Amino acid sequence: MIVAGPHNLYTLAEGAPAPRNDTSVQVRNKQGGGLVLLQDTQLIETLAHFSRERIPERVVHAKAAGARGYFQVTHDISDITDADFLNAIGKKTEVVTRISTVGPESGSADTIRDFHGWAIKFKTAEGNNDWVFNNQPVFFVRDPIKFPSLNRSHKRHPATHTSDADMFWDFHVGSPESVHALMFLFSDRGTPATLRGINGYSGHTYKFTKKDGSFHYVKIHIHADGGVKNLTNEEAIRLAGESPDYLTNDLYNEIEKGNYPSYTVSIQTIHPADVAMCPVNIFDMTKVWPHEQYPLRPVGKLVFDTNPVNYFAEVEQAAFSPSTLVPGIEPSADPMLQARMFAYPDAARYRLGVNYQMLPTNAPKVPVYIPTERDGFMNFSANYGPDPNYLNSSIHPTGFHTTGVSDYKPTEESLSGPVVFTSEITDEDFKQPRALWNKVMAKEDGAQERFISNIAGNIAGVKRDWLREKVFELFRRVDESLGDRIEEAVNKMVKA
Ligand code: NDP
C-alpha cells in the first residue's frame, strides 16, 4: 500500500519532506557550470538506489507473467487427503501465480520455443502450499545432478555467449532419457499461443495423506478450460520480433477486460499396494501415468482474476518451492523432487535474502511462529521479541510454545536398496515418446509434419556432421521412420 506523506509531497527515504525532487543542489560558476555536493542526500540516494535496483535474475525461469486469483474445490477428495484447502466443496483459497519460460533471460521474448514453468502459491488456512509445475507432463532428466548441465546446454555457449545448437544436442544425445521431453518441446505445445491456453502438470509424484497414516501417490494435472492453444513455429518466430512480451500482454489485457482464465485441476492416484501394477517407475519424471489405467479425478477450479498492481513486489519477489507443503500433502521418493525441495528455497535465499518468506507476496495468511529462525538481513518482523531462540524451552513470554502442537505426523514409509545410476537407459525410455508420436500426434492433423519441421530447423543449426547423425539415431530409437524423416528434412535445410 502506498501511504502519502503529510501534504502528498515527495519525501526523502527517511521521511523528511523534499523541497524539490527534480533538481540537484549545485554550486554554479558564472559560465553556468555546476559542482554537485556530497551533502545533497537526495541526489546521492537517487543515484545509489538506481544502481541497486536489480536483484539477481532467476538462473532459470527469469521471464514471466504473473497474476492473482483463487482456487475453488469442486469435488470431494477427503478420502485421500486431509489438506484443508482441498476439502469442502466450494471452499476458495487465494492464489498467486507466475508463468515463465525456462532458459531465456528476463528481457527475452515470450514466444521462444521452450517449456513454460507454472508456479502457484496457495495461501491456505494451514499455511502456504506451492505447486511448481511445467506446462508439459514430463521432464528432460530424472537425476538432479544433471539439472544444471541441462539448463546450461539450453542457454549460452561459454565462448560465444550465444545459444548453440551443438551444445544443446550434445547434451541430449548424451542423456537420451530426455527424448520424451524433447518430443513435447518440438511439438505444437512448445509454442503456446496464450497462457490462458496451457496445461500444467506436477510431473513429480506427490503423496496425498490422511491423519490415520494412509496415503496415495498422486500426479496433479491442470487443464485450460478453453483448451490448449498453440502458435505455429512461424508465428512464434514473428511474434518474438514484433511483440516480445506477447504472452505477458495477453494475460494482463484479458484479465483487465474481465476475461478471466480458468483451468480444471485433476489428479491421478495410485494406492501404494498397486505400485507394482504401474507400467513405469512412478518416481521417474520422464514418464507419464497412462490415462486409461489412471483416469483423471477432478478436484477444483483455478481462476486468475486480478493483475499485479506492482510487478516487482508481487511477481518478481514471489518465491515458490516444491518444499512448501501443507499437512495432507507430502513429497515422494522422486529424486528430482527431493533435490528441487532444496534448490528452490536455496535460490530464493540467494536472490531475495534469508528472510524472503516475510515479503508480503510470500507471507502466509496464517500467523508464523518459528523463533529458531530469526535475525538475518532485512528482517522486518518483530523478530519474536524476548522469546527463546533455542528449542525445548519452558519459558514462553509471548504465550507461544516452541515445540509443535499439531496432531499431524508424516506418513511412514520404509525405503531401502542399492544406490543406482538413475540415468541408465532402457527400451522403456522410448515407449512413451513412441506413443506420443504414433498414437497422439498421428491423430492430429499436420502435427507430425509440424514436429518434423520444428525440430529439423533446430538440428540444422548443428555444425558437426557426426553430432547430427547421433541426433537422428536418438529419434530412430523412438521410431525408425521418425529418425529417417528428421534426417531427410535436416539434410534438405543444410544443403539449401
Ligand atoms: P492418452 O491418449 O489417453 O493421452 C494422450 C494425451 O496426450 C492427451 O490426453 C493429451 O493430454 C495429450 N495430447 C493430446 N494432443 C497432444 C499433442 N498434440 N501434443 C502433446 N500432447 C498431446 O494416452 P496415454 O495416457 O497412454 O499417453 C500417451 C502419450 O501421450 C504419452 O506417452 C505421453 O507422451 C502423452 N501424454 C500423456 C499424458 C498423461 O498424463 N497420460 C499427458 C500428456 C501427454 P492432456 O489432456 O494432458 O492435454
Residues whose N, C-alpha, C, O or C-beta is under 5 A from the ligand:
A	BS01	NDP	P137 S187 V288 W289 P290 H291 E292 Q432 P433 A435 L436 V440 E444 A447
